[in-house]
Structures are given as C-alpha cells and as structure tokens.
Amino acid sequence: MSEGASDAAGAAASDAAGAAASEPTLPDARRREVVRQAWSVGVASGTYGISFGALAVAAGLDLWQAQLLSLLMFTGGSQFAFVSIIGTGGLGAAPAAIATASMLGIRNGLYGLQTSRFLGVGGVRRIVAAQLTIDESTAVGIGQPELRAQRLGFWQTGLAVFVLWNLSTLAGALLGNAFGDPRTLGLDAAAAAAFVALLWPRLRSRDATATAVLAMFIALLTSPALPAGVPVILAAAAALVVGLRHPGRHEGPLEGADGSLPGSDPTP
C-alpha cells in the first residue's frame, strides 16, 4: 500500500471513530435485536460448512487441510471452487484452483470499501475486520440505521459465521471420513449442485442470464480438451464480453431495503 493510500485509510478510520464517539449509546433492547439478527444469520450460514468439510475430504484433502482452508481462506464460494477443481484434477490443477478461488474472493475486497466507512479500525483490528468481511457481515452491518448498530452487526455476524463455519467444517470432515467413498452418497456431484444453487438467485436481469449462458457454453466446449480448472477461468471471460457490450449498464443497488444482499451466498 502506498503512503498516500495508507494516510487516506488512516484518515477514514479516524473520521469513523470520531463519528462513533458522537453517536448515542444503543438501548439494550436495540442491542439485543442486532445481536439476535447477527447470530440468526450466523447459524444459517455457518452450518453450511458441514457440506464443505465433507466435500473437501471427498476431494482428497485430509481433515487438517480442510480445516486450514476454512480458518485462513474463509470464503465459502472460493473454498467450494478450490476443492471442486482439486477433486477433479488433483494437485496438478492447483494453479487453476488458486486462480479461480482468488477471482471469486475479489467481492470481499469490494465489500471492504463499504465496511471501512463505518468500522473505523486500524492495526490488528483492521486485519481481523478484513478476515471477517464476507457477504453476511457486510449485509447485516450496512442494514442497520445507526452507526453503533452497524459496527455491532458486522462484528457479531462475522464472529458467528467464523466460529460456526469452522466447527461445521470439522464436523463435515469427520463425517466425510466416516462415510468413506463419497460417490456412495453423491457427494462427488454436490459441489456442482451447490454452485447452481448459489447462481440461480443472481439471474435477475438479462445481462446476468446472458453471462451465465455464455459461461456455460465456454465451459462445455473447453472442458473435454483442457485441464481441470482452466475452463472455469475461461468461462469468467463471459462477464467481460457482456460487460463490454453494455459498458454503461449497471445492476441495481448491492443491498435491498432491508440490507440483505440479493442472491448472496449462503456461505461466507
């Protein structure tokens, strides 16, 4: 990060901290409401980690490797993509798996542009906040009208999902080991099914639908001839093609009136 960017980030954090200091304290009833919302979201999203743990073991990772992915990567879409490609192409597909997971994780960096406006943190807390910046924590945070409630919602949701996602990953990995061959339960196809479930709510416009259809055809045409993971990266070019055809067109607001993220992952 350049010196100018660092100074700008520090100034933004100071401004947010000053604004928070001038905000009235949240009433106890309001605090309980935000915490209840945060942990409800955390339970709903965190328990989905069972699927990831089982799929990671099915892809050939051991328990500790699956657990480290959830602890360090902590972004469900990227984790599912990584284990899906590794499961198909083995360690030889690792570069493609890493590239695909990284592209899917870019959205969390964009969320950080929003959350930094109200968090006002620096140092170690800024690093922790970056790790907890996911779909759910962003949605609950920006969905609150009060600044203190935004911060409370972000931290409580991020911590809830992080703890439960990692515990669920452990449970899923243990169950996956107990079940043995993943094909007996259809777990070898579960990753693809999970991505279809994640994609479907996002098809709210003609551009989104066109992007999905074009990406599908690119993947179908290239999968028989290219190594595992490479077709996924090439399919991402569909978004560039559609975007260049309609450079001035934009989707609606990121969040709905209630602060929810339409079509957001049920995973971190």
C-alpha positions as CSV (number, residue, x, y, z in Angstrom):
1,M,0.0,0.0,0.0
2,S,1.4,3.5,-0.9
3,E,2.0,6.1,1.7
4,G,-0.9,8.2,0.3
5,A,-3.3,5.3,0.4
6,S,-2.2,4.4,3.9
7,D,-2.8,8.0,5.1
8,A,-6.2,8.1,3.4
9,A,-7.2,4.8,5.1
10,G,-6.0,6.2,8.4
11,A,-8.0,9.4,8.0
12,A,-11.1,7.4,7.1
13,A,-10.7,5.3,10.2
14,S,-10.2,8.4,12.4
15,D,-13.3,10.0,10.9
16,A,-15.4,6.9,11.5
17,A,-14.1,6.6,15.1
18,G,-15.0,10.3,15.7
19,A,-18.4,9.8,14.3
20,A,-19.0,6.7,16.5
21,A,-17.9,8.7,19.6
22,S,-20.6,11.3,18.9
23,E,-23.3,8.6,18.4
24,P,-25.7,7.9,21.3
25,T,-25.4,4.6,23.0
26,L,-27.6,1.9,21.7
27,P,-30.5,1.0,24.0
28,D,-30.3,-2.6,25.5
29,A,-33.4,-3.7,23.5
30,R,-31.8,-2.5,20.3
31,R,-28.5,-4.2,21.0
32,R,-30.3,-7.5,21.7
33,E,-32.2,-7.1,18.4
34,V,-29.0,-6.6,16.4
35,V,-27.2,-9.5,18.2
36,R,-30.2,-11.8,17.6
37,Q,-30.2,-10.9,13.9
38,A,-26.5,-11.4,13.6
39,W,-26.4,-14.9,15.2
40,S,-29.5,-16.0,13.3
41,V,-27.6,-15.3,10.1
42,G,-24.5,-16.9,11.6
43,V,-26.3,-20.1,12.4
44,A,-28.0,-20.3,9.0
45,S,-24.7,-19.7,7.1
46,G,-22.2,-21.3,9.4
47,T,-23.8,-24.7,9.5
48,Y,-23.4,-24.9,5.7
49,G,-19.7,-25.6,6.5
50,I,-20.7,-29.3,7.0
51,S,-21.1,-29.6,3.3
52,F,-17.7,-28.1,2.7
53,G,-15.9,-30.3,5.2
54,A,-17.4,-33.4,3.6
55,L,-16.6,-32.3,0.1
56,A,-13.0,-31.3,1.0
57,V,-12.4,-34.8,2.3
58,A,-14.1,-36.3,-0.8
59,A,-11.7,-34.2,-3.0
60,G,-8.7,-35.9,-1.3
61,L,-7.8,-33.3,1.4
62,D,-7.3,-34.6,4.9
63,L,-9.1,-33.2,8.0
64,W,-6.4,-30.6,8.8
65,Q,-6.1,-29.3,5.3
66,A,-9.9,-28.8,5.1
67,Q,-9.8,-27.0,8.5
68,L,-6.9,-24.7,7.5
69,L,-8.9,-23.7,4.3
70,S,-11.8,-22.6,6.5
71,L,-9.6,-20.8,9.0
72,L,-7.4,-18.9,6.5
73,M,-9.4,-18.6,3.3
74,F,-12.8,-18.2,5.0
75,T,-14.9,-17.5,1.9
76,G,-17.3,-20.3,1.0
77,G,-17.6,-19.8,-2.7
78,S,-13.8,-19.8,-3.1
79,Q,-13.4,-22.8,-0.9
80,F,-16.0,-24.9,-2.8
81,A,-14.3,-23.9,-6.1
82,F,-10.9,-24.8,-4.8
83,V,-11.9,-28.3,-3.6
84,S,-14.0,-29.0,-6.6
85,I,-11.1,-28.3,-9.0
86,I,-8.6,-30.2,-6.8
87,G,-11.0,-33.1,-6.6
88,T,-11.2,-33.2,-10.4
89,G,-7.6,-32.6,-11.5
90,G,-5.6,-33.4,-8.4
91,L,-2.5,-31.3,-7.3
92,G,-1.7,-30.6,-11.0
93,A,-4.8,-28.4,-11.1
94,A,-3.7,-26.4,-8.0
95,P,-2.7,-23.2,-10.0
96,A,-6.2,-23.2,-11.7
97,A,-7.8,-23.8,-8.3
98,I,-6.0,-21.0,-6.7
99,A,-6.8,-18.6,-9.6
100,T,-10.5,-19.5,-9.6
101,A,-10.7,-19.2,-5.8
102,S,-9.0,-15.8,-5.9
103,M,-11.4,-14.4,-8.5
104,L,-14.4,-15.5,-6.5
105,G,-12.9,-13.8,-3.4
106,I,-12.5,-10.4,-5.1
107,R,-16.0,-9.4,-4.0
108,N,-14.9,-9.4,-0.3
109,G,-12.4,-6.7,-1.1
110,L,-15.2,-4.6,-2.7
111,Y,-17.3,-5.1,0.5
112,G,-14.3,-3.7,2.4
113,L,-14.8,-0.4,0.7
114,Q,-18.3,-0.2,2.3
115,T,-17.5,-1.6,5.7
116,S,-14.4,0.7,6.2
117,R,-16.8,3.6,6.1
118,F,-18.4,2.7,9.4
119,L,-15.9,0.4,11.2
120,G,-13.1,3.0,11.8
121,V,-10.5,0.4,12.9
122,G,-6.8,0.2,12.5
123,G,-3.8,-2.0,13.4
124,V,-4.6,-5.6,14.4
125,R,-8.4,-4.9,14.5
126,R,-8.2,-3.8,10.8
127,I,-6.6,-7.2,9.9
128,V,-9.3,-9.1,11.9
129,A,-12.0,-7.0,10.2
130,A,-10.6,-7.8,6.8
131,Q,-10.8,-11.5,7.6
132,L,-14.4,-11.2,8.7
133,T,-15.6,-9.1,5.8
134,I,-18.0,-11.5,4.0
135,D,-21.5,-11.4,2.4
136,E,-23.3,-11.9,5.7
137,S,-21.3,-9.4,8.0
138,T,-21.5,-6.8,5.3
139,A,-25.2,-7.2,4.8
140,V,-26.1,-7.1,8.5
141,G,-23.7,-4.2,9.1
142,I,-24.9,-1.9,6.3
143,G,-28.5,-2.9,7.0
144,Q,-28.5,-1.0,10.4
145,P,-29.6,2.6,10.5
146,E,-27.3,3.6,13.5
147,L,-23.6,3.7,13.3
148,R,-23.1,1.8,16.5
149,A,-25.5,-0.8,15.3
150,Q,-23.7,-1.2,12.1
151,R,-20.5,-1.9,13.9
152,L,-22.2,-4.3,16.3
153,G,-23.9,-6.1,13.5
154,F,-20.7,-6.5,11.5
155,W,-18.6,-7.9,14.3
156,Q,-21.3,-10.2,15.8
157,T,-22.2,-11.6,12.4
158,G,-18.6,-12.1,11.3
159,L,-17.7,-13.8,14.5
160,A,-20.8,-16.0,14.5
161,V,-20.2,-17.2,10.9
162,F,-16.5,-17.7,11.5
163,V,-16.9,-19.8,14.6
164,L,-19.8,-21.9,13.3
165,W,-18.4,-22.3,9.8
166,N,-15.1,-23.7,11.2
167,L,-16.9,-26.0,13.7
168,S,-19.2,-27.2,10.9
169,T,-16.2,-27.8,8.6
170,L,-14.7,-30.0,11.3
171,A,-17.9,-31.9,11.7
172,G,-18.3,-32.4,7.9
173,A,-14.7,-33.6,7.5
174,L,-15.2,-36.1,10.3
175,L,-18.5,-37.3,8.7
176,G,-16.9,-37.5,5.3
177,N,-14.1,-39.7,6.7
178,A,-16.7,-42.0,8.3
179,F,-18.8,-42.3,5.1
180,G,-15.8,-43.5,3.0
181,D,-16.3,-43.4,-0.8
182,P,-18.1,-40.0,-1.5
183,R,-19.8,-41.5,-4.6
184,T,-22.0,-43.7,-2.5
185,L,-23.8,-40.6,-1.2
186,G,-23.5,-38.5,-4.4
187,L,-21.0,-36.1,-2.7
188,D,-18.8,-36.1,-5.8
189,A,-21.6,-34.1,-7.6
190,A,-22.5,-31.9,-4.6
191,A,-20.1,-29.1,-5.4
192,A,-21.7,-28.5,-8.8
193,A,-25.1,-28.6,-7.3
194,A,-24.1,-26.1,-4.7
195,F,-22.8,-23.7,-7.3
196,V,-26.1,-23.9,-9.2
197,A,-27.9,-23.1,-6.0
198,L,-25.7,-20.1,-5.5
199,L,-26.0,-18.8,-9.1
200,W,-29.8,-19.1,-9.5
201,P,-30.9,-16.2,-7.3
202,R,-28.4,-13.9,-9.1
203,L,-30.1,-14.3,-12.5
204,R,-32.3,-11.2,-12.1
205,S,-31.5,-9.4,-15.3
206,R,-31.0,-10.2,-19.0
207,D,-27.3,-9.4,-18.7
208,A,-26.8,-11.8,-15.8
209,T,-28.7,-14.5,-17.7
210,A,-26.7,-13.9,-20.8
211,T,-23.4,-14.1,-18.8
212,A,-24.4,-17.4,-17.3
213,V,-25.4,-18.9,-20.6
214,L,-22.2,-17.8,-22.4
215,A,-20.1,-19.0,-19.5
216,M,-21.8,-22.4,-19.6
217,F,-21.1,-22.8,-23.3
218,I,-17.5,-21.8,-22.9
219,A,-17.1,-24.4,-20.1
220,L,-18.8,-27.1,-22.0
221,L,-16.7,-26.6,-25.1
222,T,-13.4,-26.4,-23.4
223,S,-13.8,-29.0,-20.6
224,P,-13.0,-32.0,-22.8
225,A,-9.7,-30.6,-24.1
226,L,-8.3,-28.5,-21.2
227,P,-7.0,-29.4,-17.7
228,A,-9.4,-29.2,-14.8
229,G,-10.0,-25.6,-13.6
230,V,-8.9,-23.9,-16.8
231,P,-12.4,-23.9,-18.3
232,V,-13.7,-22.2,-15.2
233,I,-11.2,-19.4,-15.7
234,L,-12.0,-19.1,-19.4
235,A,-15.7,-19.0,-18.5
236,A,-15.1,-15.9,-16.4
237,A,-14.4,-14.1,-19.7
238,A,-18.1,-14.2,-20.4
239,A,-18.6,-11.4,-17.8
240,L,-16.1,-9.3,-19.7
241,V,-17.8,-9.9,-23.1
242,V,-21.2,-9.0,-21.7
243,G,-19.8,-6.0,-19.8
244,L,-18.0,-4.6,-22.9
245,R,-21.2,-4.9,-24.9
246,H,-23.1,-2.8,-22.3
247,P,-20.5,-0.6,-20.7
248,G,-22.9,1.9,-19.3
249,R,-25.4,-0.5,-17.8
250,H,-25.4,-1.3,-14.1
251,E,-27.2,-3.7,-11.8
252,G,-29.4,-2.4,-9.0
253,P,-28.1,-1.5,-5.6
254,L,-26.0,-4.1,-3.8
255,E,-28.3,-4.3,-0.8
256,G,-32.1,-4.4,-0.6
257,A,-34.2,-2.1,1.5
258,D,-33.7,-4.4,4.5
259,G,-29.9,-4.5,4.0
260,S,-29.9,-8.0,2.5
261,L,-27.7,-8.9,-0.4
262,P,-29.9,-10.3,-3.2
263,G,-28.5,-13.7,-4.3
264,S,-25.7,-13.6,-1.8
265,D,-24.0,-16.9,-0.9
266,P,-25.5,-18.9,2.0
267,T,-21.8,-19.4,2.7
268,P,-19.2,-16.9,3.9
